[in-house]
Amino acid sequence: MKFGTESKADALSSTFGEEAARRTSRSNTKVRPWIWSILAAIGIFGGISALFVGLVFVILHGLLSADIIFNKVGTGLLIVAIPMILLGAICVDEVEGKE
């Protein structure tokens, strides 16, 4: 009876060991720094340009009385700009390797 319990425990520990090895090998895969730098540039500069273009569209909507498109697109660009800048900042941290 003791022999059967040990074999089950050994089988379980080997299963957990294989699972841990598989997880660590998957977590060691890293994205190359140049990909992070491209994503950072898109995020930061895209967010800043979305702010300016959104502001121009909202001003155009204020000048044109019967306009619908500039209002919707301008508001969307102003809302999307902040998350883009934040994601770009996260990508900059990943380029430098900060944790």
N, C-alpha and C positions, 0 to 999 in steps of 0.2 A: 504494500500500500504506500509506503514511504517512497518507493522507487517511482511509482506513477505520478506522485505529486511533484517530485523533482523534475521529471521530464516535462510536465506541463509548465512549470515555472521557467525552465530553461527555454522552452519554445516561446513563451510569452516575452521573456527578456530579449531574445533574439529578434522577435517581431518589433519590439519597441526600439531596439538598437538600429534596425534597418530603417524604420520610420524616421528616427532622429537623423541618421546619415542622409537620407533623401531630402529632408527639410534643410539641412545645412548646405547641401550642394546646391539647392535651388536658391537659397538666400545669398550665396556667394556670387551669383551672376550679377554683374554690374553693367550699367549703361556707360558707354564711352563718354569722356568729357566733352567732346565736340558736339555730341547730340544734345547734352544739357545746355551748352552755350547757345546752340541754335534755338532751343526752346526758350531760353532766358531772353534772347533778343526779340523773339516773336512776342513773348509775354509782356515785356517792359515797353518796348517801342510801339508795339501794337496797342497796348493799353493807353499810352500817352497820346498816340495819334487818334484813337477812338474818342478820347476826351475832347480833343480839339474839333474833330469833325462833328461829333455830337453836339457840341456847343454851337457851331456854325449852323447846323440843321435846325436847332431850336430857335436860334435868332431868325433864320429865314422863315420859320413857321410863324413867328411873331409878326414879321413884316407882311407876309402873305395871308390874307384873311380866309380864303377858301381852300386852304391846303390841309391835307390829311397825312400824306406820306412823310413829309419832313418831320412832323410831330412824332409819329411812331418810330421812325428810324433813328431820329435824334435821341429820343428817350431810351431806346434799346441800346444805342451805343454808349450813352452815359451810364447805364446800369452795368453793362458788360465790362467797361473799362477797369473798374476796381478789382474784380476777380482776376482779370488778365494780368494786372500789375502784381498782384499778390502771388500768382502762380509763377510769374517770371522771377520774382525774388526768391521763391523756393528753388527754382532751377539754378539760380546763381549760387545758392548755398551748396547745391549738389555738385556744381562744377568745381568749387574750391575744396570739396570733401569735408565740409563741416558736418557735425552731428548734433 
